[in-house]
Amino acid sequence: MFFLYRLLTYLVLIVSPLIIFYRLIIGKEDSKRYLEKFSLNSYERPKGNLIWFHGSSVGEVLSVIPIIKELEKHKKIKKILITSSTLSSSKVVSKLNLKKTIHQFYPIDNYYITSKFLNHWQPNLVVFLESEIWPVMIENIKKNNIPLLLVNGRITRKSFNNWKKLLPNTKRIFEQFDKCFVQNDETFKYLKILGAKNISKIGNLKFIEDKEELKNTRRLRKFEFLKQRKIWCASSTHEGEEKICMDAHKILKKKHKGLLTIIIPRHVERISNIIDMAKKENLNFLLHSKSSKINKETDIYLVDTYGETKNFYKKTDLTFMGGSIARYKKGGQNPLEAIRFNNKILYGPNIQNFKEIYYFLSKNNLAFRFNNKNQLISMLNLFLNKKTYNLKNFHKVNQLGSNILKKTLEEIIVYI
């Protein structure tokens, strides 16, 4: 199996220029940095201890930033390398105030390319995040006797079933990790079957609060006069969910004068379809990218930019979290950023990607499940009328995050 995989990576390498060229055309690659994916690196390797973190995209990268900020204070660590695969994640890192950390795009998982990458960076410790399992890179890391950790490990039932088909070959991959720190019991069980040897459950890094980022949420002047309006937010929405939210708004605005619904689609490139939908529903809408101010006639405020979601959470205390009632089951979206701004969460039945998070929040009366549109409307109506909630429950989330941060740092520092 491993031989066939390595052979496949050479075939991918042959066609990769065409793939990257196409991605450049559609705006999914950085025109100045795409060569990093072939290990043509943009920076020289600095002297001293270097820790390398790798996460696939924005979610994984953001989850590890509080840990990176703490590790930057460690005198023994001279540099931190963070890699990811997506353009959006690179943009997120570039906006952060990190002093010792540099970003590169993750290289193609080919023997020659990964060897070149490791020879250049020579990391003293490698940390893969969540479900980033790259067989060739892992093999080369261990050939170089570099400690390898899996942090915030997450294996879904679907990915487990796929890996399980390849047993016992998968054991050759998973047994290479020096230690796996997992975010839930399900992953603990799956990794044990797949051959990981040293597994520990710490908890989900996404519970960790980045206090600096919370302070840096900017003031939205457009919202200064909205104190008298009732507002709710539909965040990270997928296809089919915007229509449900617009239907809910049309019913609720009859009961709640001056109601404003903020819709933040998960994928901004869908905005033209959402605009057409708002027009069809005869709803007054305003785009965030426009300079126009919200007026009393505005029904829907459409956020057509990336990276500003938390600024809107700051202006409301009630959020429907998308991906949970989408036409095609998406598995939900992470609700914790909204929780950090004291938002109550409403969510649908499809939250398999974040089951333990939603269980914790529901147990503490911070998140509330509905099964259909009518139940969503009823819940919105209830919470738009009732503004009181217990801040102690929100503090429980922050306390859990602090404990996870402390434990994770203690475990990582052992390998430095």
C-alpha positions as CSV (number, residue, x, y, z in Angstrom):
1,M,0.0,0.0,0.0
2,F,2.7,2.5,1.0
3,F,4.6,1.8,-2.2
4,L,1.5,2.6,-4.3
5,Y,0.9,5.8,-2.3
6,R,4.5,6.9,-2.9
7,L,4.1,6.1,-6.6
8,L,0.9,8.2,-6.7
9,T,2.7,11.2,-5.1
10,Y,5.0,11.2,-8.1
11,L,2.1,11.2,-10.5
12,V,0.6,14.1,-8.5
13,L,3.9,15.9,-8.8
14,I,3.9,15.6,-12.6
15,V,0.4,17.1,-12.9
16,S,0.7,19.5,-10.0
17,P,1.9,22.5,-12.2
18,L,-1.4,22.3,-14.1
19,I,-3.4,22.0,-10.8
20,I,-1.6,25.0,-9.3
21,F,-2.0,27.0,-12.5
22,Y,-5.7,26.5,-12.4
23,R,-5.9,27.4,-8.7
24,L,-3.9,30.6,-9.5
25,I,-6.5,31.5,-12.1
26,I,-9.4,31.1,-9.7
27,G,-7.6,32.9,-6.9
28,K,-6.9,30.0,-4.6
29,E,-3.1,30.2,-4.7
30,D,-0.7,33.0,-3.8
31,S,1.0,34.1,-7.1
32,K,4.2,35.1,-5.2
33,R,4.5,32.1,-2.9
34,Y,3.0,29.0,-4.7
35,L,6.6,27.6,-5.2
36,E,6.7,26.9,-1.5
37,K,4.5,23.9,-2.2
38,F,7.6,22.5,-4.1
39,S,9.9,23.3,-1.1
40,L,11.3,26.4,-2.8
41,N,11.2,28.2,0.5
42,S,10.8,31.9,1.0
43,Y,13.0,32.2,4.1
44,E,16.4,30.9,5.3
45,R,16.4,28.6,8.2
46,P,17.3,30.7,11.3
47,K,19.8,29.4,13.9
48,G,18.6,27.8,17.1
49,N,15.7,25.6,18.1
50,L,12.8,25.5,15.6
51,I,9.4,24.1,16.3
52,W,7.2,23.3,13.3
53,F,3.4,23.3,13.5
54,H,1.2,22.2,10.6
55,G,-2.5,22.6,10.2
56,S,-4.6,22.3,7.1
57,S,-6.6,25.6,7.0
58,V,-7.9,28.5,9.0
59,G,-9.6,26.5,11.8
60,E,-6.6,24.4,12.7
61,V,-4.2,27.4,12.5
62,L,-6.3,29.6,14.7
63,S,-6.7,26.8,17.3
64,V,-3.0,26.7,17.9
65,I,-2.2,30.4,17.9
66,P,-2.7,30.9,21.7
67,I,-0.1,28.0,22.2
68,I,2.3,29.6,19.7
69,K,2.0,33.0,21.5
70,E,3.0,31.3,24.8
71,L,5.9,29.3,23.2
72,E,7.2,32.6,21.7
73,K,8.0,33.7,25.3
74,H,10.2,30.6,25.8
75,K,13.8,31.6,25.6
76,K,14.9,28.2,24.3
77,I,12.7,28.5,21.2
78,K,14.4,30.7,18.6
79,K,11.8,30.3,15.8
80,I,8.4,28.8,15.1
81,L,7.4,27.6,11.7
82,I,3.7,27.2,10.9
83,T,2.6,25.6,7.6
84,S,-0.9,25.3,6.1
85,S,-2.4,24.4,2.8
86,T,-4.8,27.2,2.0
87,L,-4.5,30.8,0.9
88,S,-7.0,32.0,3.5
89,S,-5.0,30.6,6.4
90,S,-1.8,32.3,5.2
91,K,-3.7,35.6,5.2
92,V,-4.9,35.0,8.7
93,V,-1.4,34.4,10.0
94,S,-0.1,37.5,8.2
95,K,-2.5,39.6,10.2
96,L,-1.4,38.3,13.6
97,N,1.2,40.0,15.7
98,L,3.7,37.1,16.0
99,K,7.3,37.9,16.7
100,K,9.1,34.5,16.3
101,T,6.8,32.8,13.9
102,I,6.9,32.5,10.1
103,H,4.4,31.0,7.7
104,Q,5.1,28.7,4.7
105,F,2.7,26.7,2.5
106,Y,2.8,22.9,3.2
107,P,4.7,21.0,0.5
108,I,3.4,18.2,-1.7
109,D,3.6,14.9,0.1
110,N,6.3,13.5,-2.2
111,Y,9.5,11.8,-1.0
112,Y,11.9,14.2,-2.8
113,I,9.9,17.3,-2.0
114,T,9.4,16.4,1.7
115,S,13.1,15.5,2.1
116,K,14.1,18.8,0.6
117,F,11.7,20.6,3.0
118,L,13.1,18.8,6.1
119,N,16.7,19.3,5.0
120,H,16.0,23.1,4.7
121,W,14.1,23.6,8.0
122,Q,15.6,20.9,10.2
123,P,12.9,21.2,12.8
124,N,13.7,20.1,16.4
125,L,10.1,19.2,17.0
126,V,7.1,18.6,14.6
127,V,3.5,19.1,15.6
128,F,0.7,18.0,13.3
129,L,-2.8,19.3,14.1
130,E,-6.1,17.5,14.1
131,S,-6.3,15.0,11.2
132,E,-3.3,16.0,9.2
133,I,-1.8,12.6,8.5
134,W,0.8,12.7,5.6
135,P,2.5,9.3,5.2
136,V,5.6,10.3,3.2
137,M,6.3,13.3,5.4
138,I,5.8,11.3,8.5
139,E,8.2,8.6,7.2
140,N,10.9,11.2,6.5
141,I,10.4,12.9,9.8
142,K,11.1,9.7,11.7
143,K,14.1,8.8,9.4
144,N,15.6,12.1,10.6
145,N,14.8,11.1,14.3
146,I,12.7,14.2,14.8
147,P,10.1,14.0,17.6
148,L,6.6,14.0,16.1
149,L,3.4,14.9,18.0
150,L,-0.3,14.9,17.0
151,V,-2.0,17.7,18.9
152,N,-5.8,18.2,19.1
153,G,-6.1,14.9,17.2
154,R,-9.4,14.3,15.6
155,I,-10.6,11.2,13.6
156,T,-14.2,11.1,12.5
157,R,-16.1,7.9,12.0
158,K,-15.9,8.4,8.2
159,S,-12.1,8.9,8.1
160,F,-11.6,6.0,10.6
161,N,-13.6,3.7,8.3
162,N,-11.4,4.8,5.4
163,W,-8.2,4.2,7.3
164,K,-9.4,0.9,8.7
165,K,-9.7,-0.5,5.2
166,L,-5.9,-0.2,4.9
167,L,-5.1,-2.0,8.1
168,P,-2.5,-3.3,9.0
169,N,-0.6,-0.8,6.8
170,T,-2.0,2.2,8.7
171,K,-0.1,1.0,11.8
172,R,3.1,1.8,10.1
173,I,2.0,5.4,9.9
174,F,0.2,6.0,13.2
175,E,2.8,4.2,15.3
176,Q,5.4,6.9,14.2
177,F,3.9,9.5,16.4
178,D,5.8,9.9,19.7
179,K,2.5,11.0,21.3
180,C,-1.0,11.8,20.3
181,F,-3.1,14.3,22.2
182,V,-6.7,13.9,21.2
183,Q,-9.7,16.2,21.7
184,N,-12.4,13.5,22.3
185,D,-13.1,9.9,23.4
186,E,-14.1,8.9,19.9
187,T,-10.7,9.8,18.5
188,F,-8.9,8.1,21.4
189,K,-10.7,4.8,20.5
190,Y,-10.0,5.1,16.8
191,L,-6.3,6.0,17.1
192,K,-5.8,3.0,19.3
193,I,-7.2,0.7,16.7
194,L,-5.2,2.3,13.9
195,G,-1.9,1.7,15.7
196,A,-1.0,4.8,17.7
197,K,0.9,3.8,20.8
198,N,1.0,6.8,23.2
199,I,-2.4,8.5,23.4
200,S,-3.7,11.1,25.8
201,K,-6.9,13.1,26.0
202,I,-6.4,16.7,26.9
203,G,-9.4,18.4,25.2
204,N,-10.2,20.6,22.2
205,L,-7.8,23.5,21.6
206,K,-10.7,25.5,20.2
207,F,-11.9,26.0,23.8
208,I,-8.8,28.2,24.4
209,E,-9.5,31.9,24.5
210,D,-7.1,34.3,22.6
211,K,-7.5,37.3,24.9
212,E,-5.4,39.5,22.6
213,E,-7.7,38.9,19.6
214,L,-10.8,39.6,21.7
215,K,-9.3,43.0,22.6
216,N,-8.5,43.7,19.0
217,T,-12.1,43.5,17.6
218,R,-12.6,46.8,15.9
219,R,-15.5,49.2,16.4
220,L,-18.0,49.1,13.6
221,R,-19.3,52.7,13.3
222,K,-22.2,51.5,11.1
223,F,-23.7,49.9,14.2
224,E,-23.4,52.8,16.6
225,F,-27.1,53.7,16.4
226,L,-28.5,50.1,16.5
227,K,-28.8,50.0,20.3
228,Q,-32.6,50.2,19.9
229,R,-32.9,47.5,17.3
230,K,-33.1,43.8,17.9
231,I,-30.3,41.9,16.2
232,W,-29.6,38.2,15.6
233,C,-26.8,36.7,13.5
234,A,-26.7,33.7,11.2
235,S,-23.1,32.8,11.0
236,S,-21.1,30.4,8.6
237,T,-24.2,29.6,6.6
238,H,-24.2,27.1,3.8
239,E,-26.5,26.6,0.8
240,G,-30.1,26.4,1.7
241,E,-29.7,28.0,5.2
242,E,-29.9,31.6,4.0
243,K,-33.4,31.0,2.7
244,I,-34.5,29.5,6.1
245,C,-33.0,32.6,7.8
246,M,-34.8,35.0,5.5
247,D,-38.1,33.1,6.0
248,A,-37.5,33.4,9.8
249,H,-36.8,37.2,9.5
250,K,-40.0,37.8,7.5
251,I,-42.1,36.2,10.2
252,L,-40.2,37.6,13.2
253,K,-40.1,41.2,12.0
254,K,-43.9,41.3,12.4
255,K,-43.4,40.6,16.1
256,H,-40.1,42.5,16.7
257,K,-40.1,46.0,15.3
258,G,-36.8,47.1,13.8
259,L,-35.4,43.5,13.6
260,L,-32.1,43.2,11.8
261,T,-30.8,39.9,10.6
262,I,-27.0,39.6,10.0
263,I,-26.1,36.8,7.6
264,I,-22.4,35.7,7.3
265,P,-22.0,33.0,4.6
266,R,-19.3,30.5,5.1
267,H,-18.1,31.0,1.5
268,V,-18.2,34.6,0.3
269,E,-18.1,33.6,-3.3
270,R,-21.8,32.6,-3.0
271,I,-22.8,36.2,-2.2
272,S,-24.4,36.9,-5.6
273,N,-26.8,34.0,-5.1
274,I,-27.7,35.2,-1.7
275,I,-28.3,38.7,-3.0
276,D,-30.7,37.3,-5.7
277,M,-32.5,35.4,-3.0
278,A,-33.0,38.6,-0.8
279,K,-34.3,40.4,-3.9
280,K,-36.7,37.6,-4.6
281,E,-38.0,37.7,-1.0
282,N,-38.5,41.5,-1.2
283,L,-36.1,42.1,1.7
284,N,-34.1,45.2,2.0
285,F,-30.4,44.3,2.3
286,L,-27.1,46.0,2.7
287,L,-23.6,44.6,1.8
288,H,-20.9,45.1,4.5
289,S,-18.3,46.0,1.8
290,K,-20.4,49.0,0.8
291,S,-20.0,52.4,2.6
292,S,-23.8,52.8,3.1
293,K,-25.1,53.0,6.6
294,I,-27.8,50.7,7.9
295,N,-31.1,52.5,8.1
296,K,-34.4,51.6,9.7
297,E,-35.6,49.9,6.5
298,T,-32.7,47.4,6.4
299,D,-33.8,43.8,6.9
300,I,-30.7,41.8,6.1
301,Y,-27.1,42.8,6.6
302,L,-24.9,40.6,4.3
303,V,-21.3,40.2,5.3
304,D,-19.4,39.7,2.1
305,T,-15.8,39.8,3.5
306,Y,-13.6,37.3,5.3
307,G,-12.1,37.6,8.8
308,E,-14.6,40.0,10.4
309,T,-17.0,37.6,12.0
310,K,-16.0,38.4,15.6
311,N,-16.8,42.1,15.0
312,F,-20.4,41.1,14.5
313,Y,-20.6,38.7,17.4
314,K,-19.7,41.7,19.5
315,K,-22.9,43.5,18.5
316,T,-25.4,40.7,19.2
317,D,-25.9,38.1,21.8
318,L,-27.8,35.5,19.7
319,T,-26.3,33.5,16.9
320,F,-27.6,30.6,14.7
321,M,-24.5,28.5,13.8
322,G,-24.6,27.4,10.2
323,G,-23.6,24.1,8.6
324,S,-26.1,22.4,11.0
325,I,-29.2,22.4,8.8
326,A,-27.6,22.7,5.3
327,R,-29.1,20.8,2.4
328,Y,-26.0,18.7,2.2
329,K,-24.9,17.6,5.7
330,K,-21.8,19.7,6.6
331,G,-21.3,18.5,10.2
332,G,-21.7,22.0,11.7
333,Q,-19.3,24.8,12.4
334,N,-17.4,25.7,15.5
335,P,-19.5,27.8,17.8
336,L,-16.8,28.8,20.3
337,E,-15.8,32.2,18.8
338,A,-19.4,33.4,19.2
339,I,-19.5,32.0,22.7
340,R,-16.5,34.1,23.6
341,F,-18.6,37.2,22.9
342,N,-21.4,35.9,25.2
343,N,-23.6,34.8,22.3
344,K,-26.3,32.1,22.9
345,I,-26.1,29.6,20.2
346,L,-28.9,28.0,18.2
347,Y,-28.0,25.0,16.1
348,G,-29.6,22.3,14.0
349,P,-29.2,18.5,14.2
350,N,-26.1,18.1,12.0
351,I,-23.2,18.9,14.3
352,Q,-21.2,15.6,14.1
353,N,-17.9,17.6,13.5
354,F,-18.2,19.3,16.9
355,K,-20.3,16.9,19.0
356,E,-18.4,17.2,22.3
357,I,-18.3,21.0,22.0
358,Y,-22.0,21.3,21.5
359,Y,-22.7,18.7,24.3
360,F,-20.6,20.9,26.7
361,L,-22.4,24.1,25.7
362,S,-25.9,22.5,25.8
363,K,-25.2,21.1,29.2
364,N,-24.4,24.6,30.4
365,N,-27.4,26.2,28.8
366,L,-25.3,28.1,26.2
367,A,-26.4,26.3,23.1
368,F,-29.9,25.2,22.1
369,R,-30.9,22.6,19.4
370,F,-33.8,22.8,17.0
371,N,-34.9,20.3,14.4
372,N,-36.7,22.4,11.8
373,K,-37.5,25.9,10.7
374,N,-40.5,26.3,12.9
375,Q,-38.6,25.4,16.0
376,L,-35.8,27.9,14.9
377,I,-38.4,30.7,14.6
378,S,-39.9,29.8,18.0
379,M,-36.4,29.9,19.7
380,L,-35.5,33.1,18.0
381,N,-38.8,34.7,19.2
382,L,-38.1,33.5,22.7
383,F,-34.6,34.8,23.0
384,L,-35.3,38.1,21.2
385,N,-37.8,38.7,24.0
386,K,-35.5,37.5,26.8
387,K,-32.2,39.2,27.1
388,T,-31.0,37.8,30.5
389,Y,-28.5,35.0,30.8
390,N,-26.0,33.7,33.3
391,L,-22.4,34.9,32.6
392,K,-21.0,32.3,35.0
393,N,-21.8,29.6,32.3
394,F,-19.8,31.5,29.7
395,H,-16.9,31.7,32.2
396,K,-16.9,27.9,32.4
397,V,-15.9,27.8,28.8
398,N,-12.9,30.1,29.4
399,Q,-11.8,28.1,32.5
400,L,-11.9,24.9,30.5
401,G,-9.8,26.6,27.7
402,S,-7.2,27.8,30.3
403,N,-6.8,24.2,31.6
404,I,-6.4,22.8,28.1
405,L,-3.8,25.5,27.2
406,K,-1.8,24.8,30.4
407,K,-1.8,21.0,29.9
408,T,-0.9,21.2,26.2
409,L,2.0,23.6,26.8
410,E,3.4,21.3,29.6
411,E,3.3,18.3,27.2
412,I,5.0,20.2,24.2
413,I,7.7,21.7,26.3
414,V,8.9,18.2,27.4
415,Y,10.0,17.6,23.8
416,I,11.9,20.9,23.3
